[in-house]
Amino acid sequence: MKRLQIILKGIFKENPTFVLMLGMCPTLATTSSAINGMSMGLATTFVLALSNLTISAVAKFIPDKVRIPSYIVIIATFVTAIDLLMAGYIPDIHATLGIFIPLIVVNCIVLARAESFAAKNSAVDSICDGLGIGLGFTLALTLLGFVRELLGAYSVFGFKLIKTDGIILFVLAPGAFIALGYLIAIFKKIKK
């Protein structure tokens, strides 16, 4: 029950996008479609869960002076793994997300969870935290991509719903800000 609460806390109470407002660069840059948002979110979830597990297991052996660089090396290892896996198995999405996959290394969500949670908790709890925060991030990116794709191209997950052009604003960067603002407001309203 405790572990389920940790996961749900990451999805709703501490959602990195809608509540904590972390990781805004990939949030705004990769959500031009629902599939892009979902792919970026799942890649980040992979890195969060496995880096949290590893950091939790080795944190007590790392001296304070090299704590942050050590965490970054661990995170970079899993980012490299997901980058290569995506390049090999889903090259179209890998090409679309481009530089934002390697930039997961410096995503403040990943390092913040390593420092604030994984270094201080058990391995299983740390995996749950990584999954919760990652799934919350995935939910937010997929939802934002869904809204932008629906309004900007009149399609959902690449399937055209209406055979005309959408509202071009939502395909562009200003549309990302507008859609994100409304989604944050809706999320806060639902939370209350």
N, C-alpha and C positions, 0 to 999 in steps of 0.2 A: 504494500500500500504506500509506503514511504517513497519508494522509487517511482511509482506512478505519479505521485504528487510532484516529484522533482521534474519529471518529463512534462506534465501539464503546466507547471509553473513556467517553464521555458517557452511553451507554446502561447500561453495567454498572459499570465501575470507579468512576466519579464520578456515579452516578445521583443527581440532585438530591434525590429524595425518600427513597430507601431507604439511601443512603450519606451524602450531605452533609447531609441533613435540612433542606433549604431550601424555602421556599415552602409552609409548612405551612397557612397560612390558606386559599388556594384548594384545596389538597389535601383538607382536611377539609370545606370548605364546599360544594364543587361536585361531590362524588363520590357523590351519592345514587343515581345510576344510571351504567351503563357509558357510555352515549351522552353524558351530561353531562361525565364525566371525560375522555373522548376528545376532545370538542369543545374543552374548556378547554385540554387539552394541545396540540392542533393549533394553536389560536390563539396560544398561547405560543411554539410552535415557529416559527410564521411571524414573530413579532416578534423572537425570538432570532436567527434566521438573517439577516434583513434588517438589523436594527440592528447586529449584529456586522460584516456586510459594510460598512455605511456608516461605522461608527466606525473600522474598520480603515483605510478609505480616507482619512479626514480627521483621524485622531488626531494626526499630526505637525504639523498646521496649527492645532491648538487650544491656546491658552496654558494653562498649568497652573492659573491662578487661576479659569478658567471651564470646566475640564474636566468636572466632574460635572454642572453645569447643562446644558452642551452635550449630554452623553450623554443626559440625561433628555429634552431637547427632541427628539433623534433618536428615542429609544424611543417617546415620546408620539406622534410622527408615525405610526409603524407601528401603534401601538395604536389610534389613531383610524381608520386605514385598515381594520384588521380588524374593529373595532367597526361601522363603517358597512357593510362587506361582509356581515357576519353579520346585521345588522338588515335588509338588503335581500334577502338570498338564503335565510337560514334563521331567520326571525323567531321561530319557536317556541323554538328553542334559545337564541337571543339573549335572549329574555324570561326564560327559565329561569335562565340564567347571570347576568343582570342586571348589578349593580354590579361583579362580579368581572372582567368584561372590561376596563373602564377601569382597574381596579386593577392590571392587568399592568404599567402604567407604574412602579409602585413595588415590583414583585416583586423580591425580593433576588436571585433567580436571574439575571434579565436584566441588572441593573446589575453584579452580580459578574462575569459573563462578559465584559461590555463592558470593565470595568476590568482584570481579571486576564488575559484572553486576547486579545480583539479589538484592544485598543490596542497590543499588543506583537507581533502576528503578521500574516502576509499576509492578503489579502482572501479567498482561496480556503480557507486553513486556518481562518479565522474563520467562514466559512459552514459548514464541516464541523463545527466546534465547536458552533455554534448548532444545527445539525441533530441532532448527537449528544445534546447536553444536552436539547434540546426533545423528541426521540424518547424519551429516558429518562424525562422528565417525563410525556409522553403515556402511555407504557407503565405507569408507576406509577399515574397517575390512572385510566386505563381499568381496570386490574386491581383497584384499590380500589373503583371504582364497580361493577364486575362482581360482586365478592364481596358488597358491601352490597346491591345489587339482588337478587342470587340469594337471599341469606338473608332480606332484609327484605321482599321482595315475591314471591318465588318466580318471578321472571322474569329474562330476559336480553335486553338491548337492547330492552326494551319488550314482548317476547313472553312471555306468561304460560305457565309450565311446569306449574304446579299451580294448580287453581282455588280454593285457599283462601288466607287471609291468611298472610303471612310472619311472621318474628320482628320485631316492631315496633322492638326495640332497635337493629337495624342500619339502620333508616331515620333514626333520630335521631342527634344529635351523639355520644353515648357510643359508639354502634356504630361510628362512623368511627374513633374512637381505638382501640377494641378490634381492629377489622379491620386498621388500619394497623400496630399493634403486632405482630400475628401475621405480616403480610406482610413487615415488616422482619426479623423473626426467620427466616422462611423464606428470604428473599433472602440474608441473611448465611450461613445454613447452606449454601445452594447455592453461594455464592461460594467457600467454603472447599473 
